[in-house]
């Protein structure tokens, strides 16, 4: 078990929090919370074997959020002195006082047990920031060089993103938490130009809440995957263009995680379902009146939100409102049974307690409701991917994510992928190209006949889920088994574009 870095613990965390929270109390705030955080991010990008660019950012600051007379107030600061923290608290209260004149919805927060002086650290072995940059560049250049030595590859683009997030939170109820988590994402993409056509193929290794050991250890076979990419790329060049029509699909978790994110993860954020995101990112077809009624998918569909998944990108010990992480049901037996909640949304609709979905991506931003690790459960004792494929006479096997499109209500969508394989009489019969699958959210998930067993389950995800005004980004994972869908509409993307 790793420990929180001593240089973060050496900051005047408690002194600043005590000063700010006491001042907020003195000024009549019904609630106040203090959050000090340090977010370090490093990105490396290589073109072929040469370092093309690097970024190392270190964001340190704190924020005070208050509720006074039923109105939010928020302010942030950089100066790490009790006197400065008091001024930030005063500014937050002043914002609430001024905003009260236009507030039409009194702010109340669902109750949460007090969690006093608790600590949480994510599960990782090697802090990527302890590894010299030259060693990281050498590893990525070695991988790129191996691909470039194959005549089927013309160019390689490689990137490595690493984040360490440290947070101290305290509120006027008595909760105080100190946390540290690390995440990492490495991507290698090979490209080829031939006969006026351009094709690319990249690694499927998902971003994870792990350390540098992810690149060098047994968790993911990067070298094995890279060795197969030239063959995949060559086969894609020779693949026939798909004939549009209705097909059965077996969707690999490397593709299905993104469909889960867009059509379930965002659609079941309660603030979105209630219209609070309408001006920026849309609403949701999964409206509150359908809770417990909406047939979201087939009986094989069981979806959970989980802030405790080991190595998940959205995994935490406590959220940015001091709520303990937990797992909760969203879809059970195909029926919508729950939403993702923060403390305000939970109380607003009488849903009891928050399920820990408040997050701010920097000390300068106010926490908003953000996505948990939203995942499709595998079937206990369920089939392998090969067994799912064997049950298809005419279909397509979809691997890896690429482009996507979905409407503002998270209802009409289409998705492409990295690789598509024709299925004939239960067997793979070579790659196809120019493929996209299109459906409405409920038609798609209701067509899901079977999900694979735990042996097919993979935790995918992204670093950069966007939401809010001002915009914030959040990391989130989505676990999925392979799954079989019947009679899904397939488009030929080249013909649809008129090319």
N, C-alpha and C positions, 0 to 999 in steps of 0.2 A: 504494500500500500504506500503510494507516494504521499509526501507531505506538501502542504502549501508553502510556496517559496518564502524564505525568511525575509527577503527584501520587501515583499508585499506586507507581511505581518508587522514589519518595523514601521510602517506608516502610521500616523496618528489616527487610526480608524475610530476607536472608541471615543477619543476626545472630540473629534469633529462631529460625530453622530450625537453625542450627549449635548454639545453646545447647540446644534441646529434643532434637535427635537425639543429641548427645553424652551428655546425661544418660540418655536411654533406653538407649544402649549400655552406659554404666557400670552400669546397674541390671540388665543381663543380657537385654535384649530381643533376640530373634532377628531381628526386623524392626521398623522404626519409620518412619513417614512424617509429614510436617508439611505442613499446608495452610492458607495464609492467603488469605482472599478478601474482596472487597468486592462486594456486589450492590446495585445501585441500581435501583429500580423506580418508575415514574410511571404513574398511571392517570388519565384524564380521562373524565367521563361527562356527556353533554348530554341534556337532555330538550327536544325540539324545538330551539330555537336558544339555549337558556339553559344555562349551566354548572350542572349539578346537583351535582357533587362532584368532588373531586380528591384524589389521594394521592401523596405523594412519600416513599418509604422508602429508607433507606441503612443497610445491614447490613454491619458490618465486624468481623471477628474471625478467630480461628485455631483449629486443632484439631491434636491429636497422636493418632495411632493406633498401637498397638503389637501385636506378637505376642510373648508371653512364655510359655514352657513350653506352647506350642501353643494358647494362649488369647488371644482378642481383649481389648484394653483401649483405652479411648477417653476423652478429656477435651477440653474446649474452654475458651478464654479470650478476654478482651477487652483486657487491659493489654499494651501493646506495648513491653515491656522484656524483656531476656534473663532477668532474674531471675524474672519472671512466667512466661515460657515454660518455664523449668526446672521450676517448680512444676506446670505443666500436664502436662509429661512424667511427673513423679513420680505425679501423680494417675492418668494413663493406665496406668502400670505397676501401680499399686495395684489398679485395677479388674481388671486381668488376673489378678493374684495371688488376689484374693478370688473371682473367677469360676471359677478353675481347679477348685474343688471340685465344681462342678456341670457342668463341660464334659465332654461325651461324644464330641466330634468334634475331634481335634487339627487346628488350623488350619495349613495349608501353602499357599503361593502359587506359582503357575506362574512359571517364570523369565521375565524380560523384559530385553532389552538395556538398557544404561545410556544414557540420553539426557541429556547434560550441558549445562546452561546454554542450553537451547533456548527460542525465543520463537515464539508463534503469535498472529495477530490475524485475526478473521473478516472476511469480505468485505463492506464497506459503505462508503458515501461520506460521508454526513452524520450525525454523532452526534446523535441526537434530543435529547440533553440539552444540546446547544449551541443549540437552537432555543427562543426565548422562548415561554413558555406562552401568552401572548396571541396569538401567531401561530398556534399549533396550534388554540386555541379558535376563532379567526376562520375558519380553514379548515373545521373541522367544522361550525360554525354556518352557513357559506355553503352547504355540502352539504345540511344539514338544511333550510335555508330554501328551497332549490330544490325539494325534495320537497314541502314544505308548500304551495307555491304551486300544486301540482296538486290539483284538487278530489277526486281519487281517493284522496288520502292524508289521514288524520285526525291522526296523531301519528307522531313520529320519535324513536327512541332511538339515540344514537351513543356509541361508546366507542373510546378509544385507549389501548393498553397498550404500554409501552416498558421494556426491561430492558437494563442494561449489567452484565455479569458479568466480574470480574477475579480471576484466581487465580494464586497462586504455590505450587508444590508442590516438595518435596524429600524424599528418603528416604535410608536408611542404605546403599543400594547405590550411590549417587552420582548418581542422576537428579535433575535440577532443571529445572522448566518454569515459564514465565511466559506467561500467556495473557489475552486480552481478546476478548469477543464481545458483539455487540449484536443484539437481536431486537425485533420490532415487530408489533403486531396491531391493525388498525382494522376496526370493524364498524358498519354503518349498517342499521337495521331500520325499515321503514315499516309502519304498522298502519292498519287500517280496520275500523270497526264499521258494519254495515248489516243491517237486518232481523233484529236479535237475534243476528247472527253476528259473530264476530271472526276476522279473518285477518291474517297478517303475512307479510312478504317481506323478506329481508335480502341484503346483498351476499355474494358468494361469494369475495371476495378473501381468500386464505389468509394466516395468520400466517407471517412469514418472518424469516430471519436477515439482514436488511438494515437500513439506516438510514432517516432521514426522507425520503430521495429516493424511497422506495417510494410515498409519498403524492403526490408532485408530479412525478415523472418518467414515462417511457414504459413502465416495467415492467408496470404494471397500469392499465387505463383506468377509474379510479374514476368519473369524471364520465360516461363512456359507460354504465357499468353502472347508475349511479344514475338516468340518464335513462330506462332501460327498466323500472325497478321499478314505477312506477304501472300500466303496461300489464300486467305480470305479475300484479300484485295484483288488478286488475279482472278479468282473465281467470279467475283462481282463484275469485273469487266466483261467476262464472257457470258454472263447470265442473261436470259431472255427477259424482256419487259413483261410485266404482269398483265393478264387480261382482267379488266375490271369485272366485278360481279359479286356474288354472295359466296363466302367461303367459311368453313370452320377454322378457328384460330386456336393454336396453342401458343400462349404468350409467356415468354421467359421472364423471370423476375427482374432481369436487367432492363427490360422495357416496361413492365407493368407497374413498377414503382412510380413512374412519372404519371401514368394514368390515374393511379390512386391519389397522388398529390393534387392533381388538377381537378378531378371529378368527385373526390370524396374529401380530401384534406381541406381544401378551401371551402367547399360547399357546406361543410358542417362546422365552420366557425360561427358561433352564435351571433357575434356582432355583425357579420356579413348577412346572415339569414334575417336579421332584424332591420337591415338597411343602412347600417352605420358606415359601410364601405361604398355606398352607392356612387358617390361623387368621383371616386378614384378607381376602384378595382371591381365594381359591380356588386350585385346582391347574390342571392342563391335561390334555386328552384326548391331547395329543401327547407321550406318555410316552417316557422315554429308551430303552426296549427297542424302540421303533419307528423309531429313527434309521436311515436308509438303507432303510427298508422301507415306511413309511406312504405310501399314495397320497393325499396331501393334496388334490390337485386334478388337473385335466386336464393333458395334455402341454404345453398352452399356458402353463402356470403356472410362472413363474420369478421367485423373490423373493429379494432381497438385503438384507442389513443393511449400512449404510454410514455411518460416522462422518466421512466426508470430503466428502459432497455439498455443493457450493457453495450457500450461503444456507439450508442445512438447519438446523432448530431444534436438532437433536441433534448438529450438526457441531462438532467440536473438533480440536485438534491432538494432545492427549494427554489421557487420561482421569484420573480422580481416584486412580488407582493408578500413574500414570506410564507407562501403556501407549500406544504410538503408535496414532493413528486408522488404521482400515483398512476395506476393503470385504470382505464374506464372503457366501457362499451360504447360504441357509436352505432354499429349495425349488428344485429343479432338475428340469425336465421333469415337474413334478407330484409329485415324491417329496421327503419331508423329508430334508434332507442336513446340516443344521446348526442350532445354537442360538446365542443371544446369551449371552456369557460374561463374567464377571470373572475375576480371577486365581485365586481360590479354586475357583470352579466348574470352571474349565478343568482344574486339576490333580486335583480330586476325582474326575472321571470320565475321566481319561486322555485328554483332548482336546488336549493340547499347550499352546498359548499362549492367553492371553486375546485376545478380539477387541475389547477397549477399551470395555466396557460398564459401568464403575463410575462413579457420579456421586452427589454430595451436593448438595442444593439450598441449603445455607447452611453457614456455618462452624460452626454448632452441631449439625450432623447428621453421622453417620458415613456414608461412601459405601456404597451398596448397588448391586446389579446393576440397571441401568436400560436402557431401550430405545434402540437405535440408530435411525437413519432407516431404517425397514423399507419397502421399495418393490417394487411389481410392475413388472417390466421390460416395456417396449413391444416390439412385434415389428418388427424391422428391415424397412423397406419395407412395413409393415403398413397396414391400411385406415384411412381417416378415420372420424370418428364418423358422418357421413352415410352412408358405405358400410356400416357395421355396421347402421345402421337400415334400410337398403335391403334387407337380407337377412332381415327379420322381417315375417311376414304379420300376426300378431296379438300385440301386445306392448306394453310400456311403456318409455319413456325416463325415467330417473331423474336429477334434477339437484339438487345441494346436499344438505347433511346437516341433520338435525334431531334427533329423539329416537331412542333405541335401547335395546335390552335384550339381555343375553346371560347365560348361566348361569355358574356358578362354575368350570366346566371349559372355558369358551370354546368350547362346542359347539353348543348350541341358541340361536338368536338371531332377532331381528327388528329391522328398520331402517325408519325413515320418511325423508322428504326435504323439500326446499323446494318443488320443482315436479315434477310427474309429467305426462308427455304420452302420450296414446294413440298407438300405432303401428298403422296399418292399411295392409296391402299395401305395406310399405316406406316409408310416409310418415307424418309427424307429423300427427295429426288433433285437435289441441286438448288443453288441460289436463284432468286428472282430479284429484279430491281424495279424501281419506280413505284414502290408500294406505299400506300397509306390506308389505315383503317378508319372508318367514319361511323359514328353512331350518336344517339342521345345517351346521356349517362344512365338512365334507367333501363333503356333497351339493352345496352351493352351488359350491364351487371346482371340483368334478369336472364340474359342468354348464357350465363356462366353455368355450365353443367357440372364441372368437377374442379377441385383444386388439388394440387399435389400434396404429398406428405412432407414432413419436416426435412427430409433429405434434399428437397428442392428449394428450401427457403433461403433467401438472401436478403440482407439489409442494404437497400440502395439509399439514394438521397442526394441532397444538394446543399451547397454553402449559401445560396443567394436567393432565398425566397423573399420576394418583395411585398411590402404592404405599408399603408399609412401615408399620412401627409403631415409633416415632412416624411419622405420615404425612409423606411428602415429595411434592412435585410436580416434574415435569420437563417441559421442552419437547421435542417430537419432531415430525418431519416424515415424511410418507409420500407418495412419488411414485406416480402411477398413470396409465396410459392409459385411454381408454374401453375397455369390455369387453362382450362379448355372452355372456349366460347363457341356456340353454334350459330351459323348463318349470319355472319357479320359482313357488312358492306365493305368491299375493297375498291379503292380508287387507283387509277394509273395516274401518277402525279405529273408525268410529262404531258399526257394528253389533256389533263385538266388545265394545265397552264397554257395550252394552245401551242406548245413548242413542236 
